[in-house]
Amino acid sequence: MNFIQTLLKTNAQRFTAKEYQALMTIAASGGYDYRKAYETQDHRIPYLPSFAQRVEPKLAAIGLSIDSRPANDGSRRKIYSIVTLKENAPDQ
């Protein structure tokens, strides 16, 4: 279990059961991946950009954020991951 999963587990009461399971699925990947890859891994993950917008205030309260970056493959697709906010990041 990585740091992000541990943080989500200790703050599980902030999220609905569906949101929590979806966030744990995203956190389990440990890195960036495409939206469709996450959505096919778990049927509880809705359209990821709208899901991220809905849970972002709850994640910010515990020092996390869903980061999206343009994919470096020449397409217009984005890759997503749950990351810690800079001031809360553990020393690694």
C-alpha positions as YAML, in Angstrom:
chain: A
units: angstrom
residues:
- id: 1
  name: MET
  ca: [0.00, 0.00, 0.00]
- id: 2
  name: ASN
  ca: [1.54, 3.31, -1.07]
- id: 3
  name: PHE
  ca: [1.32, 6.67, 0.71]
- id: 4
  name: ILE
  ca: [-1.67, 7.86, -1.32]
- id: 5
  name: GLN
  ca: [-3.65, 4.68, -0.62]
- id: 6
  name: THR
  ca: [-2.85, 4.98, 3.09]
- id: 7
  name: LEU
  ca: [-4.00, 8.60, 3.12]
- id: 8
  name: LEU
  ca: [-7.22, 7.67, 1.32]
- id: 9
  name: LYS
  ca: [-7.83, 4.78, 3.72]
- id: 10
  name: THR
  ca: [-7.47, 6.96, 6.81]
- id: 11
  name: ASN
  ca: [-9.85, 9.55, 5.32]
- id: 12
  name: ALA
  ca: [-12.37, 7.15, 3.80]
- id: 13
  name: GLN
  ca: [-15.25, 8.74, 5.71]
- id: 14
  name: ARG
  ca: [-14.94, 11.88, 3.54]
- id: 15
  name: PHE
  ca: [-16.01, 9.98, 0.41]
- id: 16
  name: THR
  ca: [-19.00, 7.92, -0.62]
- id: 17
  name: ALA
  ca: [-18.33, 4.20, -1.00]
- id: 18
  name: LYS
  ca: [-18.37, 4.50, -4.79]
- id: 19
  name: GLU
  ca: [-15.98, 7.47, -4.78]
- id: 20
  name: TYR
  ca: [-13.64, 5.71, -2.35]
- id: 21
  name: GLN
  ca: [-13.41, 2.53, -4.43]
- id: 22
  name: ALA
  ca: [-12.83, 4.55, -7.61]
- id: 23
  name: LEU
  ca: [-10.07, 6.59, -5.96]
- id: 24
  name: MET
  ca: [-8.41, 3.47, -4.59]
- id: 25
  name: THR
  ca: [-8.42, 1.95, -8.09]
- id: 26
  name: ILE
  ca: [-6.72, 5.06, -9.49]
- id: 27
  name: ALA
  ca: [-4.22, 5.17, -6.60]
- id: 28
  name: ALA
  ca: [-3.38, 1.47, -6.99]
- id: 29
  name: SER
  ca: [-1.90, 2.07, -10.43]
- id: 30
  name: GLY
  ca: [0.89, 4.08, -8.85]
- id: 31
  name: GLY
  ca: [1.42, 6.26, -11.90]
- id: 32
  name: TYR
  ca: [-0.21, 8.01, -14.81]
- id: 33
  name: ASP
  ca: [-2.57, 6.22, -17.16]
- id: 34
  name: TYR
  ca: [-5.21, 7.05, -19.74]
- id: 35
  name: ARG
  ca: [-8.81, 7.79, -18.74]
- id: 36
  name: LYS
  ca: [-10.17, 4.79, -20.60]
- id: 37
  name: ALA
  ca: [-7.70, 2.47, -18.87]
- id: 38
  name: TYR
  ca: [-9.03, 3.50, -15.45]
- id: 39
  name: GLU
  ca: [-12.66, 3.36, -16.57]
- id: 40
  name: THR
  ca: [-12.27, -0.19, -17.88]
- id: 41
  name: GLN
  ca: [-10.49, -1.37, -14.72]
- id: 42
  name: ASP
  ca: [-13.45, -0.49, -12.52]
- id: 43
  name: HIS
  ca: [-17.05, 0.07, -13.57]
- id: 44
  name: ARG
  ca: [-17.53, 2.41, -10.57]
- id: 45
  name: ILE
  ca: [-15.33, 5.07, -12.19]
- id: 46
  name: PRO
  ca: [-17.56, 7.39, -14.21]
- id: 47
  name: TYR
  ca: [-16.28, 9.79, -16.87]
- id: 48
  name: LEU
  ca: [-12.98, 10.72, -15.22]
- id: 49
  name: PRO
  ca: [-12.82, 14.50, -15.87]
- id: 50
  name: SER
  ca: [-16.25, 15.07, -14.28]
- id: 51
  name: PHE
  ca: [-15.44, 12.65, -11.45]
- id: 52
  name: ALA
  ca: [-12.20, 14.54, -10.75]
- id: 53
  name: GLN
  ca: [-14.09, 17.83, -10.64]
- id: 54
  name: ARG
  ca: [-16.60, 16.36, -8.16]
- id: 55
  name: VAL
  ca: [-14.05, 14.90, -5.71]
- id: 56
  name: GLU
  ca: [-11.33, 17.56, -6.03]
- id: 57
  name: PRO
  ca: [-12.47, 19.63, -2.98]
- id: 58
  name: LYS
  ca: [-12.54, 16.48, -0.82]
- id: 59
  name: LEU
  ca: [-9.09, 15.44, -2.04]
- id: 60
  name: ALA
  ca: [-7.65, 18.92, -1.49]
- id: 61
  name: ALA
  ca: [-8.80, 18.80, 2.14]
- id: 62
  name: ILE
  ca: [-6.50, 15.81, 2.73]
- id: 63
  name: GLY
  ca: [-3.60, 17.07, 0.60]
- id: 64
  name: LEU
  ca: [-4.25, 15.17, -2.63]
- id: 65
  name: SER
  ca: [-5.23, 16.09, -6.16]
- id: 66
  name: ILE
  ca: [-6.09, 14.32, -9.42]
- id: 67
  name: ASP
  ca: [-3.46, 15.53, -11.87]
- id: 68
  name: SER
  ca: [-4.01, 15.43, -15.60]
- id: 69
  name: ARG
  ca: [-1.30, 15.95, -18.17]
- id: 70
  name: PRO
  ca: [-1.22, 15.80, -21.95]
- id: 71
  name: ALA
  ca: [-0.05, 12.40, -23.13]
- id: 72
  name: ASN
  ca: [3.32, 12.45, -24.84]
- id: 73
  name: ASP
  ca: [2.14, 10.40, -27.80]
- id: 74
  name: GLY
  ca: [1.07, 13.10, -30.24]
- id: 75
  name: SER
  ca: [-2.62, 12.66, -29.49]
- id: 76
  name: ARG
  ca: [-4.86, 15.08, -27.66]
- id: 77
  name: ARG
  ca: [-5.53, 12.56, -24.91]
- id: 78
  name: LYS
  ca: [-4.61, 13.14, -21.28]
- id: 79
  name: ILE
  ca: [-3.15, 10.89, -18.64]
- id: 80
  name: TYR
  ca: [-4.33, 10.99, -15.01]
- id: 81
  name: SER
  ca: [-2.96, 10.17, -11.58]
- id: 82
  name: ILE
  ca: [-3.59, 11.01, -7.94]
- id: 83
  name: VAL
  ca: [-0.72, 13.08, -6.58]
- id: 84
  name: THR
  ca: [0.11, 14.77, -3.29]
- id: 85
  name: LEU
  ca: [0.07, 18.51, -3.05]
- id: 86
  name: LYS
  ca: [3.63, 19.86, -2.83]
- id: 87
  name: GLU
  ca: [3.48, 21.01, 0.79]
- id: 88
  name: ASN
  ca: [2.16, 17.63, 2.01]
- id: 89
  name: ALA
  ca: [4.44, 15.37, -0.01]
- id: 90
  name: PRO
  ca: [6.48, 12.90, 2.06]
- id: 91
  name: ASP
  ca: [10.24, 12.97, 1.76]
- id: 92
  name: GLN
  ca: [11.26, 10.20, -0.60]
...
